[in-house]
C-alpha cells in the first residue's frame, strides 16, 4: 500500500474513546481536551468503550488491513484521519537469535526499524497527532536522544515547533539527529530529570506544552501497539516472558494495558507473559523498589550506564511499572555494563543482528535468567531491541592494507 | 508472523529456475552450480519457467502471504527453505514528502528500514542463501560500506567466513559496522574498483568466492524484489517515473527484470516507468555514456562525491543500466554535492524524513527535473532512499545551556 492508498491512514474511523482517568485515583477527565498529568500528579490513561470495539471490529476485519500501526485505529485515540502524521510505522519483525541467546525460542522484536530508528516513534507519532488534533503549536521535551528525534521528525512534518533538552553527555549522533529533524536542541549540564525541570518550568509559564514521558496521555497509547502487534504476530497468543528495557517504562505499561484491552474485546485469554523490567546496575531505581517491596521508586543518585536510554533516575510511572511486573509474576532486574556490551557483541557477530545497548541489556538479562533457571530454554521469550544499533559507538575497528605493496593473502 | 511461524520462511517451495544466461551473449549456463561472470566477462541472469509460475501462483495467493520479501519465493532462486537466512526483510514503506519535493505525488521508498539499514540487504540475503545452498564457505567483497555490512551480517549468521575491503576514506561508522557484524575488514588506499582488484586476485587463486556487484548471479534477484514490491504496493500499477541512485546499478537492472517477469506472468501490463539513473556530478560515468550515446561507460577518473555509495567509477553492468534507461524513455542524470546536501536537509527538516546522501541525490535530481519540465508535478514518482540517513555525518549541531545559571526562556 502506498501512503496515498493505505486505508489505515485515510479511512474515516469510528473512535471509541470515552474519557481519560488518573492512573492513581481513577478520577475521570474529559476526552478531546488538552491534559498533562492528573490533579494527583500522575499519568492519565485513555479509556475506550471496549464493548463497542468488540461489536464493531471483528478480528478478521483487522487481519485484512495493512499491518502498520494504524491498523489498530479502533483502539487508538486519534479521531480525525486528517490529523494522522505518518512516516511509515511498519509492524516490526521478530528475529530469532539462537546463537547468542542459547535458545531457538528467543525472538528479538526489532524496533530499530521504525521511523527515526527507535520505538520512540510509536509514542511520539500518536502524541503529535493528538497535539495536532487538540491545537498545540509548540512542544518541549527532555530526552536521552531517541524520543527527541522522533518528536522532532513528526512535529516538523506537521509544522509544530519543538524545543528539546538533552543531558550534556548525550551522544553527538543523537543531538545532531534532533537538530537535523528540525528541532531547536540544547545540551544541559545534568541528567534527564534536570532537563525535565526546565521543560516543566517553561510549561508552567505557558511557553510550550510539556511532552515529558507520561506527562501527556497519548504516548502510552502509541507504545501500547507493541503489545497489540505482538499478539497478532504470535497468532493471538502471548509469549511466556517479555524482557523490556525500562527507563520511563511507557512501553511496559502500554503493553500491559494492551493485553487487558485485547482480553476485554475477546481476542486473547487471561494468560499473560511474565514481564521483566530490565535496568542497568548503574541506574536501577525500579529494581531497588521491586526488591524492597515498595510501590514507588526513589530517585537513583549518581546514575551511570552505557545504555543511555535507560539512564532514567526517576520515573513518574514507577508504580505502574512495579504493578505490572508484580501482577505478571515477573521481576525487575539489573545488568552490568560489561554484560550489556558482551551481549551486543555476541548477537552482532554470531546472529548478525546489531542491537542497541538497551536491547543488549535485555539479552544480558535473559542469559542471566537462563543461567539461574528463572526462565527455561524451551520457553518462548521476546526481547525488545528498542533502537537501531547504528546510532551507538562500535568498538570493532578495521585494519589497513596498502594496495601498492605486495599483499600477503595468507595473512588476511 | 514470527520468524518461527512465518510460512514465507519455512514452507517447502516449488521453484522455477530453469537456467542462467549471459546478459550479453545469451549463452546458457546450468543452474544449481556455482558461477561468477559469464565466459564473456559479463553478469549472469537467472531465468525462470514463467509460464509455470503463472500457472502455479495466482495473485490472490501471493496477496494472503506476509509481505516480507520471501513472499516472492516462486520468482526467487532459493530452492531449499533450510537455506534461507533471514533478519526480517520487511516490505519497505512508501512515504510522501510533499514539502521538500514540491509535489504530493512523490513517494520515497525507504530502504533504510531493511536489516543493516540499507537496500544492500535485499541482494546480499539472496546471495548468501545461494552461497549456502551451493556450499560456499569463504566470501570476499569490495564495498563502499553498506554492502559489506549486509554481507557480514548474513554470512556471520550462517557461519560463512567473510573478508571485506573498503576504500580508505569509507566513513568510520561503516567499517566499524562491518567489523561488528563479524567480518574481517580492511581499509585500502584506493577506490572501490581498486578493492575489487584485490578480491579478484584472491578469487583467482581460489582463496574465496568473489561477491563483487553483479559478479555472482543472485544479488540481482534479491534487488529485483524492489520492483516486485513496488508493483504490489501500488495495486499492480507502476509509477510514472523512478529515480534511482546508481553506482553498480544492480537495483535498476533488477527492477527492470522484475517488471518484465511480472508482465510475463500477467500481473501488470506493458507500461513502464521512466527510469532515471541518478549519479553524482563528481562520478558520472553512466551519465557521460548516456549523453554520448555509448553502450558502455568508460572508467571515471578522479571520482569524488559526498554520496559514497554512488562513487563507483566503473560498473560491470553498465550496458544493462544504459539499456534499461533508454528502453524506458528515462535518462541518466548527474547532481552536484551542494544540491544533494540541500535536498537531505530540506527533507529532514520539512518532511521529517532523514535521507542518506544517495537518497538525497534522487530528490535533488527530481527537483531539477521538475524545474526543467522533464517531469510534471502531477506525475506519480518514486525516489529510492537506499539507506538510513543515520549512518552519515549530520551538520546540524546543538547549543549548550547551563541549568545553574538563570535561563532566558525567551531566547530558547
Interface residues (C-beta under 8 A of the other chain):
Chain A: X1 X2 X3 X4 X5 X67 X68 X85 X86 X87 X88 X90 X91 X92 X93 X94 X95 X96 X107 X110 X113 X115 X116 X117 X152 X153 X154 X155 X156 X157 X163 X165 X166 X168 X173 X175 X176 X177 X178 X179 X180 X181 X182 X184 X185 X186 X187 X188 X189 X190 X194 X195 X197 X198 X201 X202 X205 X207 X233 X234 X235 X345 X348 X349 X350 X351 X352 X353 X354 X388 X389 X390 X391 X394 X395 X396 X397 X398 X399 X400 X401 X402 X403 X404 X407 X409 X412
Chain B: X1 X2 X3 X4 X5 X67 X68 X85 X86 X87 X88 X90 X91 X92 X93 X94 X95 X96 X107 X110 X113 X115 X116 X117 X152 X153 X154 X155 X156 X157 X163 X165 X166 X168 X173 X175 X176 X177 X178 X179 X180 X181 X182 X184 X185 X186 X187 X188 X189 X190 X194 X195 X197 X198 X201 X202 X205 X207 X233 X234 X235 X345 X348 X349 X350 X351 X352 X353 X354 X388 X389 X390 X391 X394 X395 X396 X397 X398 X399 X400 X401 X402 X403 X404 X407 X409 X412
